[in-house]
């Protein structure tokens, strides 16, 4: 595990009283276990472990690092994602999505590592966006289902109208055929009567 220079403000972001944090940092600095500096680009005050050897020779710290190695690796990845989000002015496009979000949420439930306020905000904002997207997908799905239901109802109505019209046309055709048969029968009788009348003369 390599040491990492962190902004001093990050250590103040864990929710502890600033005086307590400063007191602890002061004690470690007095023992020459920590060094303080400013970032070469942002000029933000930073702090880091004074010697790499402390990570291996300080038995209690070494055991803690070994015990939490997997969680620390996840934290490093998570911290990099948070840093990208912050550098992009908290652009929503940098939030966690889908499987990556679930992975870090699962890690957050398992780990006993503390998160800074901005790190907690990142996870919360990611979950909010995911839930909003899920709700939007649900609304779109319901809208599509409703539209399909409406189209199906319209199709049924058209089918019924077509059936009624076809039945009416068939009824009208049958009526016309019956009327034609009656007319033919009456014409035939008229011819017979005319023939009988002619024969009687």
QUIHU-V216020 format. One record per helix or strand. SS is the DSSP state (H for helix, E for strand). FROM is the first residue (numbers start at 1). LEN is the number of residues. If there is no record, write none. Layout:
# QUIHU-V216020
ss = {SS,SS}
from = {FROM,FROM}
len = {LEN,LEN}
This chain:
# QUIHU-V216020
ss = {E,H,H,E,E,H,H,H,H,H,H}
from = {6,8,18,34,45,54,59,69,92,98,117}
len = {2,7,13,5,5,4,9,19,3,13,84}
